[in-house]
Amino acid sequence: MALLSVIVPCYNEEENVHYFYEELMKNEQFFKEKQLDVEIIYIDDGSTDDTVAEVKKLREKDKRIKMVSFSRNFGKESAIYAGFKKAQGDYVVMMDADLQDPPSLLPEMFSYLEQGYDSVATRRVTRKGEPAIRSFFARAFYKIMNKISKTDIVDGARDYRLMKRKVVDAILSMGEYNRFSKGIFGWVGYETKWIEYENVERAHGETKWSFWKLFLYSIEGITAFSTAPLAVASIMGVLFCILAFILIVFILIRSLVWTDPVGGWPSLVCIISMVSGVQLFCLGIVGQYLSKTYLEVKKRPIYLVKEEI
């Protein structure tokens, strides 16, 4: 029998642990028909509630459940990587514990693997229940990423994916510290089938992703899969050098014709302020890439395990 590994990253999801398990087990008959053994790997990302205790309760009922608990909160990307490291399955699927990734799609997803696809990915076609401003910036991010990066990142893409073993091994071969899974999934390639579905709101609790966290996550994605911002900084530098030369010529001509040494100081202050702002902006871009390089060369572990079952 083939083995299916179900990876479930969790951070303060004590209310959803049991509900997720119950929804997943509605596919029990499907697992039997396809002769699939199942292992369910809960990755506790340093939760401060009773997530670990709830997983242990489930473990007493079903020995197919496994758990890896981090020593602190390392972030979802670290949890995804840890899940892939621990998964032993011939097939691996990654799903959120909040049930925004419907387990009911698994039979359909598996059917596409049988047709020859290497992975099956999901994307939301609506953002029902999400703040309008967040939806706007999310769509803008995907548009920008696909213009400045060679990696294909689909608008509305979820981390909910079913993959064959070779795809998982390819992902694990990318041991970088600064991880952006949506980009990694696209970078490794392989033949992928996309499934669209309506947005599903969380079963219980509130999202842990604030606007600020999503903004920082978007910067992580841009710096991980594109060097276009560095090119923008260089181009802006060249343009302002040209502009400065033009202004010098203009001021010389103006001084010779009108001989006014005092006039124009407000515009000069504005120009100096603007140029200084552009310089700091470009320096910030370079600083972002430098900081990522700094974190990579230190070779710190992506996560630390506190407890494992």
C-alpha positions in Angstrom: 0.0 0.0 0.0 1.1 3.5 -0.8 1.5 6.0 2.0 -0.1 9.5 2.1 1.5 12.1 4.4 -0.8 14.9 5.5 1.1 17.9 6.9 -0.8 20.2 9.1 1.0 23.4 10.3 -0.6 24.7 13.5 -0.2 27.9 15.5 -2.7 28.4 18.4 -5.3 26.1 16.7 -6.6 24.3 19.7 -10.2 24.9 18.5 -9.6 23.5 15.1 -7.4 20.4 15.7 -10.3 18.0 16.3 -12.5 19.6 13.6 -9.8 19.2 11.0 -9.2 15.5 11.9 -13.0 14.8 11.7 -13.2 16.4 8.3 -10.1 14.6 7.0 -11.5 11.3 8.2 -14.6 11.7 6.1 -12.2 10.5 3.3 -11.6 7.2 5.1 -13.5 5.2 2.5 -11.6 6.9 -0.3 -8.3 6.0 1.4 -9.4 2.3 1.6 -10.5 2.3 -2.1 -7.2 3.7 -3.2 -5.2 1.4 -0.8 -3.6 4.4 0.9 -2.1 4.2 4.4 -2.2 7.7 6.0 0.0 9.5 8.4 -1.1 12.9 9.8 1.7 15.1 10.9 0.7 18.1 13.0 3.5 20.7 13.1 3.1 22.9 16.2 4.7 26.2 15.5 5.4 27.2 19.2 1.7 27.5 20.1 0.9 29.2 23.4 -2.5 27.6 23.8 -3.5 23.9 24.2 -2.8 22.9 20.6 -0.2 20.3 21.7 -2.5 18.8 24.3 -5.4 18.5 21.8 -3.1 16.7 19.3 -2.0 14.3 22.1 -5.6 13.5 22.8 -6.2 12.6 19.2 -3.0 10.5 19.2 -4.5 8.3 21.9 -7.4 7.5 19.5 -5.5 7.2 16.3 -1.8 6.1 16.2 -1.5 7.4 12.7 -1.2 10.9 14.1 2.3 12.3 14.6 3.5 15.6 16.0 6.5 17.9 15.9 6.4 20.8 18.4 8.9 23.7 17.9 10.8 25.3 20.8 9.2 28.7 19.8 7.3 30.3 17.0 9.5 30.0 13.9 6.8 30.9 11.3 4.7 29.0 8.9 7.5 28.6 6.3 9.6 26.7 8.9 6.6 24.6 9.8 6.0 23.7 6.1 9.7 22.7 5.7 9.6 20.6 8.9 6.5 18.8 7.6 8.2 17.9 4.4 11.3 16.7 6.3 9.2 14.4 8.5 6.9 13.1 5.8 7.6 9.6 4.6 4.8 9.2 2.2 4.8 8.4 -1.5 2.3 11.2 -1.7 2.4 14.4 0.5 -0.3 16.9 1.0 0.0 20.2 2.9 -3.2 21.6 4.5 -4.1 24.4 7.0 -5.7 23.3 10.3 -8.4 26.1 10.1 -10.3 24.2 7.3 -9.8 26.9 4.8 -8.2 24.1 2.7 -11.2 21.7 2.3 -10.2 18.0 2.8 -13.2 17.1 0.6 -11.1 18.1 -2.4 -8.6 15.3 -1.8 -10.4 12.6 -4.0 -10.5 15.0 -7.0 -6.9 16.0 -6.4 -5.7 12.4 -6.3 -7.5 11.6 -9.5 -5.3 14.1 -11.3 -2.1 12.5 -10.0 -3.4 9.2 -11.4 -3.8 11.0 -14.8 -0.1 11.7 -14.8 0.3 15.1 -13.1 3.2 15.5 -10.6 1.3 17.8 -8.3 -2.1 19.3 -7.8 -2.4 22.8 -6.5 -5.4 24.9 -5.4 -6.3 28.5 -5.8 -9.1 30.7 -4.5 -11.2 32.4 -7.1 -12.9 34.6 -4.5 -11.8 36.3 -1.3 -15.1 36.3 0.5 -14.8 37.3 4.1 -11.4 39.0 3.6 -11.0 42.8 4.1 -11.2 44.7 0.8 -7.9 46.5 1.3 -6.1 43.2 2.0 -7.6 41.7 -1.2 -6.5 44.7 -3.2 -2.9 44.5 -2.0 -2.8 40.7 -2.4 -3.8 40.9 -6.1 -1.3 43.7 -6.6 1.5 41.6 -5.1 0.8 38.7 -7.5 0.8 41.0 -10.5 4.1 42.6 -9.4 5.7 39.3 -8.7 4.8 37.8 -12.1 6.2 40.8 -13.8 9.6 41.0 -12.0 10.2 37.3 -11.4 10.7 34.4 -13.7 8.9 32.1 -11.2 5.2 31.6 -11.9 3.1 32.5 -8.9 -0.6 32.1 -9.5 -3.0 34.7 -8.1 -4.9 33.3 -5.2 -2.7 30.3 -4.8 -2.9 28.4 -1.6 -0.2 26.2 0.1 -2.8 23.4 -0.2 -1.0 21.0 -2.5 -0.9 17.3 -3.2 2.5 16.1 -4.5 4.3 13.0 -5.6 7.5 12.1 -3.7 9.9 13.4 -6.4 8.4 16.9 -6.0 8.8 16.9 -2.3 12.4 15.7 -2.6 13.0 18.6 -5.0 11.6 21.1 -2.5 13.8 19.6 0.3 16.9 20.1 -1.9 16.3 23.8 -1.5 17.6 24.2 2.0 17.6 28.0 2.1 16.9 29.8 5.4 14.7 32.6 3.9 11.9 30.5 2.5 8.9 31.5 0.4 7.0 28.3 -0.4 4.7 29.7 -3.1 7.8 30.7 -5.0 9.6 27.5 -4.3 6.6 25.4 -5.6 6.7 27.4 -8.8 10.5 27.3 -9.1 10.9 23.5 -8.9 8.5 23.1 -11.8 7.0 19.7 -12.7 3.6 19.3 -14.3 1.0 20.9 -12.0 -2.8 20.8 -12.2 -4.6 23.8 -10.7 -8.0 23.4 -9.0 -10.2 26.4 -8.3 -12.6 26.7 -5.4 -14.6 29.4 -3.6 -12.9 30.9 -0.5 -13.8 29.1 2.7 -13.7 31.1 6.0 -12.0 29.8 9.1 -13.9 27.2 11.1 -12.9 28.7 14.5 -10.7 31.4 15.8 -9.1 34.4 14.0 -6.3 34.5 11.4 -2.8 35.0 12.7 -1.8 37.0 9.6 -2.1 40.7 10.2 -1.7 43.2 7.3 1.9 44.0 8.5 2.9 40.4 8.6 1.5 39.9 5.1 3.5 43.0 4.0 6.7 41.6 5.4 5.9 38.2 3.9 5.5 39.8 0.4 8.9 41.5 0.8 10.3 38.1 1.6 8.9 36.7 -1.6 10.2 39.5 -3.8 13.7 39.4 -2.4 13.8 35.6 -2.6 12.8 35.3 -6.3 13.7 38.5 -8.0 16.6 40.9 -8.2 14.5 43.5 -10.1 14.5 45.9 -7.1 18.3 46.1 -7.3 18.0 47.0 -11.0 15.4 49.7 -10.1 17.8 51.2 -7.6 20.5 51.4 -10.2 18.2 52.8 -12.9 17.0 55.5 -10.4 20.6 56.4 -9.7 21.4 56.9 -13.4 18.2 58.9 -13.9 18.9 61.3 -11.1 22.5 61.8 -12.3 21.1 62.8 -15.7 18.6 65.1 -14.0 21.3 66.7 -11.8 23.4 67.4 -14.9 20.4 69.0 -16.6 19.6 71.1 -13.5 23.3 72.3 -13.4 23.1 73.5 -17.0 19.8 75.2 -16.3 21.1 77.0 -13.2 24.2 78.2 -15.0 22.1 79.6 -17.9 19.7 81.2 -15.5 22.4 82.8 -13.5 24.0 84.3 -16.6 20.8 85.6 -18.0 18.9 86.8 -14.9 21.9 87.1 -12.4 19.6 86.1 -9.5 21.8 84.4 -6.8 19.0 84.1 -4.2 15.9 83.1 -6.0 15.0 79.4 -6.2 16.0 78.2 -2.8 12.6 76.6 -2.0 12.8 74.5 -5.1 16.4 73.6 -4.2 15.4 72.4 -0.8 12.6 70.3 -2.4 15.1 68.7 -4.8 17.6 68.0 -2.1 14.9 66.4 0.0 13.6 64.3 -2.9 17.1 63.1 -3.9 17.9 62.2 -0.3 14.7 60.2 0.0 15.5 58.3 -3.2 19.0 57.6 -1.9 17.6 56.2 1.4 15.0 54.2 -0.5 17.7 52.6 -2.7 19.9 52.0 0.3 17.0 50.2 1.9 16.6 47.9 -1.1 20.3 47.0 -0.9 19.9 46.5 2.8 17.1 44.0 2.4 19.2 41.8 0.1 22.2 42.2 2.4 20.2 41.2 5.4 19.0 38.0 3.6 22.5 37.2 2.7 23.6 37.7 6.3 21.0 35.3 7.5 21.9 32.7 4.9 25.6 32.7 5.6 25.1 32.2 9.4 23.6 28.8 8.7 21.3 28.8 11.6 18.7 25.9 11.8 15.4 26.6 10.2 13.6 25.3 13.3 14.3 23.7 16.6 12.2 20.8 18.0 11.0 20.8 21.6 8.9 17.6 21.4 8.2 15.0 18.8 5.8 12.1 18.7 
